[in-house]
């Protein structure tokens, strides 16, 4: 029997793994959730933090830029992008 994989379940699992410190493990769930519903900013938002915290600044920027496409007025994400740009070599 195939298991139905839904955005909400995948997102919540990925988020829970991320906040519990299992950031590498959370990435696959968050990426899958984002692919299932690319109009929901939550997975991209969380991916930004996970990628940043696992040393992947370019992926973090990409995720947060997607958040801003979906929600243009998001000061926290704008600050995060500015911070990453200042760190770039």
C-alpha positions as MATLAB code, in Angstrom:
seq = 'XXXXXXXXXXXXXXXXXXXXXXXXXXXXXXXXXXXXXXXXXXXXXXXXXXXXXXXXXXXXXXXXXXXXXXXXXXXXXXXXXXXXXXXXX';
ca = [
       0.000    0.000    0.000;
       1.363    3.425   -0.939;
       1.520    6.069    1.735;
       0.015    9.414    0.797;
       2.556   12.127    1.426;
       0.923   15.448    2.231;
       2.409   18.914    2.565;
       1.292   19.535    6.124;
       2.669   16.263    7.499;
       5.978   16.606    5.672;
       6.364   20.237    6.675;
       5.595   19.560   10.339;
       7.977   16.599   10.455;
      10.744   18.617    8.804;
      10.135   21.545   11.132;
      10.113   19.324   14.225;
      13.382   17.693   13.189;
      14.956   21.089   12.558;
      14.008   22.569   15.916;
      15.132   19.419   17.703;
      18.602   19.822   16.213;
      18.337   17.235   13.446;
      18.739   19.821   10.707;
      20.391   17.615    8.091;
      17.609   15.072    8.495;
      14.937   17.771    8.188;
      16.064   18.961    4.758;
      14.553   16.107    2.757;
      11.135   16.524    4.348;
      11.126   20.289    3.902;
      12.268   20.025    0.274;
       9.544   17.488   -0.451;
       6.929   19.668    1.232;
       8.060   22.701   -0.783;
       7.785   20.693   -3.991;
       4.261   19.549   -3.107;
       3.037   23.100   -2.469;
       5.333   25.773   -3.854;
       2.774   28.441   -2.923;
       3.122   27.910    0.845;
       6.028   29.892    2.215;
       6.497   27.919    5.441;
       8.721   25.162    4.035;
      10.898   27.684    2.191;
      11.153   29.813    5.337;
      12.292   26.860    7.418;
      14.651   25.673    4.684;
      16.333   29.070    4.757;
      17.240   28.603    8.407;
      18.227   24.969    8.019;
      20.460   25.713    5.041;
      22.024   28.694    6.818;
      22.674   26.665    9.943;
      24.219   23.787    7.981;
      26.649   26.006    6.097;
      24.761   26.328    2.809;
      24.319   30.081    2.390;
      23.468   30.011   -1.313;
      20.657   27.531   -0.740;
      19.454   29.633    2.205;
      19.327   32.714   -0.009;
      17.393   30.817   -2.661;
      14.840   29.575   -0.121;
      14.374   33.012    1.435;
      14.061   34.660   -1.989;
      11.196   32.276   -2.683;
       9.571   33.385    0.577;
       9.808   37.000   -0.587;
       8.241   36.098   -3.931;
       5.278   34.709   -2.008;
       5.254   37.352    0.749;
       7.068   40.491   -0.420;
       6.719   42.328    2.884;
       8.591   40.030    5.286;
      11.170   42.139    7.160;
      12.734   39.200    9.015;
      13.505   37.385    5.769;
      14.805   40.602    4.206;
      17.193   41.028    7.154;
      18.314   37.405    6.890;
      19.160   37.871    3.203;
      21.049   41.094    3.941;
      22.989   39.363    6.681;
      24.005   36.514    4.378;
      25.020   38.951    1.658;
      27.298   40.808    4.088;
      29.009   37.535    5.037;
      29.720   36.545    1.441;
      33.428   36.621    0.513;
];
